[in-house]
Amino acid sequence: MDLLNNLPEATVITGPDLLEGYRRDESHVVGELPLAVVKPRGPAALRELVRLAKAEGFGLVPRGAGTGKAGGCTPLGRCVVVDMGEYPGTIAVSQPDLCLWAPASAMLKEVKAAALAQGLCYPPDPNSWDQCAFGGTLATNAGGPSACKYGMTRHWVLAVDALMDDGEVHRFGIASVKCNTGPSLGQLLVGSEGIFGIIVGATVRLIPEPAQRLTLLLPMERWHDLLDLPGQLVAAGYLPAAFEFWDPAVLRELRASGPEEARRLPGEALALLEFDDRDCQSEPFLEGLVEALGPQGEHLQSATGARQRDALWAVRRMTSSHLKERYPGKVSEDIVVPRSRIREFFQELEPLALPAVTYGHLGDGNLHVNLLTAGTTEPLALERQLHALFELCLGLGGAISGEHGIGLAKRDAFLRFADPFQVHSLRAIKRALDPSGIFNPGKVV
Ligand SMILES: Cc1cc2nc3c(=O)[nH]c(=O)nc-3n(C[C@H](O)[C@H](O)[C@H](O)COP(=O)(O)OP(=O)(O)OC[C@H]3O[C@@H](n4cnc5c(N)ncnc54)[C@H](O)[C@@H]3O)c2cc1C
């Protein structure tokens, strides 16, 4: 694309072979070939990109590390992918302000490590934390296992620096938890999936690194006994920093074809719990926990050393990629229901007889329902299956996405099920912030 030849402060990629890799993220969606990929290295490149996009009528598709699971960074129509991987900036931790600033290009693992190096903690922990970019986590409002205690990315963002429709980078928010100057444009950008502008950096809140962690494996003899435990625990005053689970079907799959450590996983179903309370390694804490779990408490196994803990988490983290390797055409949903409705969800899921395996974040009701055979299911039948799944979780007061977002993958379902007032309002905001429609066209709304 000749137009981009003179773009300042940028790497421009136009070779069709290289562009091919930018059609996908980690979802099942395959986008169109972009006109080019641009890796901006400064504000002059961003300014010029906005000018050209408006003048030439092409879209700008922001991209982080491409680990998204909603097809959000996959191009649609005449688009240039804006890969933020080379955008400059150094992570800066402020001890007195208990926050850090990082560029969108930093990897999330670098952001977490920078906090930890100063005895601090940045809690958001999507299971892709060692592969995804900070900017991507902001744009998708990523959440992970610790969301049941610490919330999503949104809950940690103090200020956002973003390229807006005027071609300039603006800062929305300040480095303090207190800033109450009307509705927050920074928070609007968090989770906006690149449809309002491009995030170039952000200031996020930190907390002291927890002094202790307790990681436990809870094998279940009867799978259904697991379903009330998240609610039971919080009612007894135990708030886990993670409560993950595998249902019997996914455990069977992992035992049959997973790596060595997965083949030995015990139980009909299994939970992985983690606590980070100050006294969580003390006897009274553990005794109280066993009591709160009732008869299931007898089966608790604790990970004693860091190596054992890492091994347990490695199995949890590889579940998604292992299934994807075995079933490349699988569709991975990430519906959510309130914690109090988890049992009802599974009771009502059974009669639907979906060819699904389920695992994920039981602690906050965010369940990864994976339709493994989706790649070979007739499209109309697949649509019926997904429709039934979405109706079920919406009927229980849930949502069609707990963490991955809407992107392209769930756009139709979002438009079908969302309150028309919400859709109308989001479109009005989109028109106000992006009147030329250049930012990530065709996504979300
Ligand atoms: C194995 C695995 C496990 C995962 N586990 C979780 C999990 O536990 N929780 C969770 O929430 N997600 C999870 N994900 C999904 C994904 O990793 C997260 O959504 C992550 O935040 C995406 O970051 P990314 O840098 O890869 O973004 P990308 O995939 O590159 O982009 C995601 C979206 O954000 C937009 N975007 C990216 N960068 C910017 C920017 N700078 N400005 C504006 N818009 C931008 C894109 O246009 C797109 O819409 C998982 C993915 C994998 C592969």
The ligand as an ORCA input file, in Angstrom:
! r2SCAN-3c Opt
* xyz 0 1
  C      -4.748    -19.764     26.552
  C      -5.580    -18.512     26.704
  C      -6.152    -18.225     27.929
  C      -6.910    -17.056     28.084
  N      -7.440    -16.778     29.311
  C      -8.115    -15.628     29.508
  C      -8.626    -15.305     30.799
  O      -8.462    -16.037     31.772
  N      -9.288    -14.132     30.914
  C      -9.476    -13.259     29.871
  O     -10.062    -12.195     30.048
  N      -9.024    -13.563     28.639
  C      -8.342    -14.708     28.427
  N      -7.853    -14.996     27.180
  C      -8.134    -14.075     26.061
  C      -7.034    -13.007     25.819
  O      -5.780    -13.477     26.151
  C      -7.309    -11.723     26.573
  O      -8.511    -11.155     26.103
  C      -6.203    -10.660     26.406
  O      -6.536     -9.548     27.194
  C      -6.009    -10.205     24.974
  O      -4.799     -9.460     24.902
  P      -4.016     -9.326     23.519
  O      -2.886     -8.388     23.751
  O      -3.658    -10.644     22.968
  O      -5.142     -8.609     22.644
  P      -5.563     -8.859     21.109
  O      -6.058    -10.253     20.928
  O      -4.466     -8.426     20.217
  O      -6.787     -7.835     20.990
  C      -7.957     -8.030     21.740
  C      -8.936     -6.882     21.479
  O      -8.421     -5.671     22.009
  C      -8.213     -4.708     20.974
  N      -6.948     -4.062     21.283
  C      -5.744     -4.649     21.465
  N      -4.813     -3.725     21.792
  C      -5.454     -2.537     21.807
  C      -5.046     -1.187     22.076
  N      -3.794     -0.888     22.403
  N      -5.989     -0.202     22.005
  C      -7.270     -0.479     21.686
  N      -7.701     -1.734     21.410
  C      -6.813     -2.740     21.481
  C      -8.232     -5.490     19.679
  O      -8.673     -4.699     18.589
  C      -9.213     -6.599     20.009
  O     -10.517     -6.120     19.872
  C      -7.115    -16.177     26.985
  C      -6.530    -16.489     25.747
  C      -5.774    -17.634     25.606
  C      -5.163    -17.918     24.270
*
